[in-house]
Amino acid sequence: MTSTPGTTTATPAASPGGLATGFLDAAMALLARVREEEAGSIAAAGTLLADTAASGGRLFAFGAGHSSLPAQDLVYRAGGLALMNLLVGPGLVGVDVRPATLGSALERVEGYATAVLDSSPLRAGDALVIISLSGRNALPVEMAQAARARGVRVIGVTSVAYAEGTTARNPSGTFLKDHCDVVLDNKIAVGDAELSVEGIGAPFAPASTVVTSAVLQAVMASAAGALLERGVEPPMLRSGNVDGGHAWNAEVFATYRDRIYYQH
């Protein structure tokens, strides 16, 4: 049994418990790398979001396929920044289309990202978080290019390893990381599978969702701190399952109604 190339974990035992421990070890090792190597970028991303929010801009997050999961985790959630909005397009949110492979195909369609932006409320002065593990397809690259051309600042969350180990799959020959104001590298190896074992034909145990979600929640925490430093109380949401949570959130929604789109 071996670990997938690019991981930093020890070889796990070939048993259900050993494999489970192996995956958790791999995920924790990746998080440790992110903590050590991406601290500056996380702070820069938090500052960018805080600057945008403090100046009246709106905040959006976008991801296609499984990269939509960390984006969704930022929006309308307990303990989250109320100003985060989800940017979506038909067929792009997870596996909600049939066949599921259609979603993958749509990520390679030129012009789709521009059409999504044209139908969105984004405008100059806003900020957009774009999540794409590989960063190689037409959709995330075009999304970043077109957003910046509109005066939107872009934070990209991706695996730099893909840019070093794969070829671009879009007309510009570039990757998401090449079109961002801030890049966050989630350190995921090409293939997004942390374990391999004799008898299982393909590497398995993807960690990109765990790590990317953690990275982005670290960015949200950094943004909250940066807003507080500016004398702005960060508009955080409370759980609707604690006493007073709905009343608290209703007040936040009323105060920031013009910048929160998921409540309309």
LOFIZA-485134 format. One line per field, with one value per residue (C-alpha): residue number from 1; residue in three letters; y, x, z. Coordinates in nm, 3 decimals, always signed. Layout:
<recs>
k: [NUM / ...] $
r: [ALA / ...] $
c2: [Y / ...] $
c1: [X / ...] $
c3: [Z / ...] $
</recs>
This chain:
<recs>
k: [1 / 2 / 3 / 4 / 5 / 6 / 7 / 8 / 9 / 10 / 11 / 12 / 13 / 14 / 15 / 16 / 17 / 18 / 19 / 20 / 21 / 22 / 23 / 24 / 25 / 26 / 27 / 28 / 29 / 30 / 31 / 32 / 33 / 34 / 35 / 36 / 37 / 38 / 39 / 40 / 41 / 42 / 43 / 44 / 45 / 46 / 47 / 48 / 49 / 50 / 51 / 52 / 53 / 54 / 55 / 56 / 57 / 58 / 59 / 60 / 61 / 62 / 63 / 64 / 65 / 66 / 67 / 68 / 69 / 70 / 71 / 72 / 73 / 74 / 75 / 76 / 77 / 78 / 79 / 80 / 81 / 82 / 83 / 84 / 85 / 86 / 87 / 88 / 89 / 90 / 91 / 92 / 93 / 94 / 95 / 96 / 97 / 98 / 99 / 100 / 101 / 102 / 103 / 104 / 105 / 106 / 107 / 108 / 109 / 110 / 111 / 112 / 113 / 114 / 115 / 116 / 117 / 118 / 119 / 120 / 121 / 122 / 123 / 124 / 125 / 126 / 127 / 128 / 129 / 130 / 131 / 132 / 133 / 134 / 135 / 136 / 137 / 138 / 139 / 140 / 141 / 142 / 143 / 144 / 145 / 146 / 147 / 148 / 149 / 150 / 151 / 152 / 153 / 154 / 155 / 156 / 157 / 158 / 159 / 160 / 161 / 162 / 163 / 164 / 165 / 166 / 167 / 168 / 169 / 170 / 171 / 172 / 173 / 174 / 175 / 176 / 177 / 178 / 179 / 180 / 181 / 182 / 183 / 184 / 185 / 186 / 187 / 188 / 189 / 190 / 191 / 192 / 193 / 194 / 195 / 196 / 197 / 198 / 199 / 200 / 201 / 202 / 203 / 204 / 205 / 206 / 207 / 208 / 209 / 210 / 211 / 212 / 213 / 214 / 215 / 216 / 217 / 218 / 219 / 220 / 221 / 222 / 223 / 224 / 225 / 226 / 227 / 228 / 229 / 230 / 231 / 232 / 233 / 234 / 235 / 236 / 237 / 238 / 239 / 240 / 241 / 242 / 243 / 244 / 245 / 246 / 247 / 248 / 249 / 250 / 251 / 252 / 253 / 254 / 255 / 256 / 257 / 258 / 259 / 260 / 261 / 262 / 263 / 264] $
r: [MET / THR / SER / THR / PRO / GLY / THR / THR / THR / ALA / THR / PRO / ALA / ALA / SER / PRO / GLY / GLY / LEU / ALA / THR / GLY / PHE / LEU / ASP / ALA / ALA / MET / ALA / LEU / LEU / ALA / ARG / VAL / ARG / GLU / GLU / GLU / ALA / GLY / SER / ILE / ALA / ALA / ALA / GLY / THR / LEU / LEU / ALA / ASP / THR / ALA / ALA / SER / GLY / GLY / ARG / LEU / PHE / ALA / PHE / GLY / ALA / GLY / HIS / SER / SER / LEU / PRO / ALA / GLN / ASP / LEU / VAL / TYR / ARG / ALA / GLY / GLY / LEU / ALA / LEU / MET / ASN / LEU / LEU / VAL / GLY / PRO / GLY / LEU / VAL / GLY / VAL / ASP / VAL / ARG / PRO / ALA / THR / LEU / GLY / SER / ALA / LEU / GLU / ARG / VAL / GLU / GLY / TYR / ALA / THR / ALA / VAL / LEU / ASP / SER / SER / PRO / LEU / ARG / ALA / GLY / ASP / ALA / LEU / VAL / ILE / ILE / SER / LEU / SER / GLY / ARG / ASN / ALA / LEU / PRO / VAL / GLU / MET / ALA / GLN / ALA / ALA / ARG / ALA / ARG / GLY / VAL / ARG / VAL / ILE / GLY / VAL / THR / SER / VAL / ALA / TYR / ALA / GLU / GLY / THR / THR / ALA / ARG / ASN / PRO / SER / GLY / THR / PHE / LEU / LYS / ASP / HIS / CYS / ASP / VAL / VAL / LEU / ASP / ASN / LYS / ILE / ALA / VAL / GLY / ASP / ALA / GLU / LEU / SER / VAL / GLU / GLY / ILE / GLY / ALA / PRO / PHE / ALA / PRO / ALA / SER / THR / VAL / VAL / THR / SER / ALA / VAL / LEU / GLN / ALA / VAL / MET / ALA / SER / ALA / ALA / GLY / ALA / LEU / LEU / GLU / ARG / GLY / VAL / GLU / PRO / PRO / MET / LEU / ARG / SER / GLY / ASN / VAL / ASP / GLY / GLY / HIS / ALA / TRP / ASN / ALA / GLU / VAL / PHE / ALA / THR / TYR / ARG / ASP / ARG / ILE / TYR / TYR / GLN / HIS] $
c2: [+0.000 / +0.348 / +0.702 / +0.898 / +1.106 / +1.452 / +1.355 / +1.382 / +1.107 / +0.772 / +0.460 / +0.348 / -0.009 / -0.212 / -0.237 / -0.025 / +0.143 / +0.192 / +0.349 / +0.580 / +0.690 / +0.727 / +0.966 / +1.173 / +1.190 / +1.304 / +1.573 / +1.701 / +1.708 / +1.915 / +2.154 / +2.189 / +2.278 / +2.534 / +2.688 / +2.723 / +2.809 / +3.005 / +3.226 / +3.537 / +3.466 / +3.390 / +3.724 / +3.902 / +3.743 / +3.843 / +4.197 / +4.212 / +4.102 / +4.341 / +4.632 / +4.547 / +4.518 / +4.832 / +5.034 / +4.914 / +4.641 / +4.305 / +3.963 / +3.655 / +3.299 / +3.065 / +2.706 / +2.443 / +2.072 / +1.960 / +2.295 / +2.441 / +2.273 / +2.502 / +2.800 / +2.694 / +2.649 / +3.024 / +3.134 / +3.172 / +2.958 / +2.974 / +3.156 / +3.282 / +3.627 / +3.737 / +3.932 / +3.625 / +3.547 / +3.243 / +3.302 / +3.017 / +2.907 / +2.629 / +2.290 / +2.409 / +2.343 / +1.996 / +1.689 / +1.838 / +1.770 / +1.446 / +1.299 / +1.422 / +1.434 / +1.727 / +1.948 / +1.857 / +1.930 / +2.273 / +2.371 / +2.349 / +2.561 / +2.890 / +3.191 / +3.033 / +3.220 / +3.552 / +3.469 / +3.390 / +3.719 / +3.913 / +3.774 / +3.838 / +4.146 / +4.175 / +4.521 / +4.717 / +4.734 / +4.387 / +4.083 / +3.729 / +3.409 / +3.153 / +2.794 / +2.546 / +2.260 / +2.221 / +2.578 / +2.454 / +2.463 / +2.745 / +2.829 / +2.937 / +3.105 / +3.301 / +3.382 / +3.538 / +3.726 / +3.862 / +3.956 / +4.153 / +4.326 / +4.450 / +4.593 / +4.300 / +4.182 / +3.808 / +3.558 / +3.222 / +2.899 / +2.623 / +2.363 / +2.508 / +2.152 / +2.120 / +2.419 / +2.252 / +1.899 / +1.933 / +2.130 / +2.414 / +2.326 / +2.672 / +2.894 / +3.126 / +2.840 / +2.978 / +2.870 / +3.031 / +3.128 / +3.352 / +3.583 / +3.657 / +3.938 / +3.678 / +3.306 / +3.046 / +2.713 / +2.424 / +2.196 / +1.913 / +1.674 / +1.615 / +1.363 / +1.461 / +1.121 / +1.075 / +0.695 / +0.398 / +0.030 / -0.297 / -0.441 / -0.105 / -0.005 / +0.372 / +0.612 / +0.721 / +0.941 / +1.298 / +1.578 / +1.889 / +1.969 / +1.935 / +2.146 / +2.410 / +2.462 / +2.503 / +2.749 / +2.960 / +2.961 / +3.081 / +3.361 / +3.449 / +3.465 / +3.687 / +3.912 / +3.944 / +4.049 / +4.297 / +4.456 / +4.488 / +4.665 / +4.918 / +4.984 / +4.788 / +4.516 / +4.214 / +4.108 / +3.745 / +3.506 / +3.303 / +2.955 / +2.948 / +2.658 / +2.864 / +3.093 / +3.438 / +3.325 / +3.409 / +3.753 / +3.829 / +3.721 / +3.919 / +4.235 / +4.161 / +4.099 / +4.427 / +4.624 / +4.478 / +4.407 / +4.578 / +4.347 / +4.013 / +3.841 / +3.499 / +3.639 / +3.793] $
c1: [+0.000 / +0.122 / +0.004 / -0.078 / +0.219 / +0.218 / +0.084 / +0.286 / +0.122 / +0.263 / +0.145 / -0.182 / -0.260 / -0.465 / -0.771 / -1.086 / -0.961 / -0.614 / -0.746 / -0.976 / -0.684 / -0.469 / -0.717 / -0.750 / -0.373 / -0.348 / -0.612 / -0.445 / -0.106 / -0.253 / -0.413 / -0.080 / +0.088 / -0.179 / -0.141 / +0.234 / +0.259 / -0.059 / -0.091 / +0.008 / -0.235 / -0.517 / -0.456 / -0.444 / -0.773 / -0.935 / -0.811 / -0.946 / -1.291 / -1.286 / -1.182 / -1.462 / -1.725 / -1.614 / -1.639 / -1.993 / -1.903 / -2.075 / -1.914 / -1.972 / -1.842 / -1.845 / -1.749 / -1.861 / -1.906 / -1.765 / -1.588 / -1.933 / -1.947 / -1.693 / -1.863 / -2.201 / -2.046 / -1.977 / -2.336 / -2.620 / -2.468 / -2.439 / -2.121 / -2.075 / -2.032 / -2.380 / -2.250 / -2.133 / -2.356 / -2.350 / -2.297 / -2.457 / -2.532 / -2.758 / -2.592 / -2.293 / -2.387 / -2.266 / -2.431 / -2.778 / -2.795 / -2.856 / -2.636 / -2.383 / -2.120 / -2.307 / -2.180 / -1.822 / -1.889 / -2.033 / -1.709 / -1.537 / -1.785 / -1.639 / -1.861 / -2.064 / -1.883 / -1.942 / -2.312 / -2.333 / -2.167 / -2.389 / -2.694 / -2.552 / -2.558 / -2.178 / -2.041 / -1.719 / -1.608 / -1.736 / -1.524 / -1.558 / -1.410 / -1.362 / -1.297 / -1.157 / -0.933 / -0.761 / -0.813 / -0.758 / -1.102 / -1.259 / -1.518 / -1.301 / -1.040 / -1.298 / -1.487 / -1.178 / -1.081 / -1.429 / -1.486 / -1.164 / -1.245 / -1.563 / -1.367 / -1.435 / -1.149 / -1.090 / -0.969 / -0.882 / -0.875 / -0.702 / -0.427 / -0.109 / +0.010 / -0.239 / -0.085 / +0.252 / +0.143 / -0.134 / -0.204 / -0.455 / -0.791 / -0.896 / -0.808 / -0.577 / -0.355 / -0.356 / -0.490 / -0.716 / -0.413 / -0.294 / -0.598 / -0.647 / -0.570 / -0.502 / -0.433 / -0.492 / -0.319 / -0.496 / -0.193 / -0.402 / -0.204 / -0.309 / -0.593 / -0.738 / -0.699 / -0.492 / -0.472 / -0.395 / -0.388 / -0.334 / -0.670 / -0.838 / -0.777 / -0.787 / -0.649 / -0.922 / -1.011 / -1.028 / -0.943 / -1.004 / -1.345 / -1.221 / -0.912 / -1.072 / -1.362 / -1.118 / -0.909 / -1.212 / -1.341 / -0.995 / -1.035 / -1.376 / -1.225 / -0.947 / -1.201 / -1.403 / -1.093 / -0.993 / -1.340 / -1.324 / -0.988 / -1.160 / -1.423 / -1.690 / -1.878 / -1.871 / -2.228 / -2.212 / -2.506 / -2.618 / -2.764 / -3.139 / -3.140 / -3.034 / -3.269 / -3.274 / -3.095 / -3.373 / -3.427 / -3.055 / -3.036 / -3.347 / -3.181 / -2.866 / -3.073 / -3.257 / -2.938 / -2.759 / -3.058 / -2.903 / -2.601 / -2.759 / -2.917 / -3.004 / -3.288 / -3.482] $
c3: [+0.000 / -0.081 / -0.050 / -0.362 / -0.491 / -0.340 / +0.001 / +0.319 / +0.522 / +0.629 / +0.450 / +0.615 / +0.711 / +0.462 / +0.685 / +0.709 / +1.025 / +0.884 / +0.567 / +0.760 / +0.977 / +0.668 / +0.511 / +0.828 / +0.857 / +0.495 / +0.543 / +0.860 / +0.686 / +0.404 / +0.652 / +0.831 / +0.500 / +0.425 / +0.770 / +0.726 / +0.357 / +0.283 / +0.592 / +0.398 / +0.116 / +0.361 / +0.532 / +0.195 / +0.090 / +0.419 / +0.377 / +0.021 / +0.136 / +0.431 / +0.209 / -0.034 / +0.238 / +0.420 / +0.099 / +0.024 / -0.223 / -0.247 / -0.194 / -0.410 / -0.431 / -0.729 / -0.792 / -1.042 / -0.980 / -0.648 / -0.624 / -0.566 / -0.224 / -0.053 / -0.218 / -0.081 / +0.262 / +0.275 / +0.212 / +0.464 / +0.734 / +1.112 / +1.208 / +0.854 / +0.706 / +0.601 / +0.302 / +0.110 / -0.189 / -0.417 / -0.788 / -0.983 / -1.336 / -1.469 / -1.450 / -1.249 / -0.888 / -0.794 / -0.942 / -0.976 / -1.351 / -1.540 / -1.659 / -1.403 / -1.676 / -1.831 / -1.550 / -1.639 / -2.004 / -1.924 / -1.749 / -2.088 / -2.282 / -2.397 / -2.334 / -2.055 / -1.777 / -1.950 / -1.988 / -1.615 / -1.525 / -1.766 / -1.583 / -1.235 / -1.011 / -1.001 / -1.069 / -1.032 / -0.671 / -0.580 / -0.491 / -0.625 / -0.483 / -0.762 / -0.660 / -0.911 / -0.810 / -1.146 / -1.266 / -1.620 / -1.781 / -1.981 / -1.714 / -1.417 / -1.636 / -1.835 / -1.514 / -1.359 / -1.674 / -1.738 / -1.374 / -1.351 / -1.679 / -1.504 / -1.213 / -0.980 / -0.759 / -0.772 / -0.515 / -0.669 / -0.470 / -0.663 / -0.668 / -0.813 / -0.869 / -1.156 / -1.332 / -1.299 / -1.386 / -1.646 / -1.963 / -1.979 / -2.130 / -2.249 / -2.546 / -2.351 / -2.239 / -1.885 / -1.547 / -1.289 / -1.081 / -1.364 / -1.343 / -0.972 / -0.731 / -0.461 / -0.510 / -0.238 / -0.304 / -0.133 / -0.191 / -0.339 / -0.560 / -0.921 / -0.919 / -0.579 / -0.415 / -0.103 / -0.080 / -0.300 / -0.212 / -0.392 / -0.494 / -0.550 / -0.909 / -0.868 / -0.607 / -0.365 / -0.065 / -0.204 / +0.038 / -0.172 / -0.021 / +0.337 / +0.280 / +0.058 / +0.297 / +0.585 / +0.386 / +0.306 / +0.662 / +0.764 / +0.509 / +0.655 / +1.004 / +0.873 / +0.699 / +1.020 / +1.210 / +0.939 / +0.946 / +1.324 / +1.293 / +1.065 / +1.329 / +1.140 / +1.326 / +1.093 / +1.004 / +1.116 / +1.114 / +1.412 / +1.406 / +1.362 / +1.606 / +1.908 / +2.097 / +1.942 / +1.626 / +1.381 / +1.534 / +1.516 / +1.152 / +1.058 / +1.188 / +0.988 / +0.675 / +0.720 / +0.771 / +0.470 / +0.248 / -0.053 / -0.042 / +0.042 / -0.258 / -0.120 / +0.092 / -0.197] $
</recs>
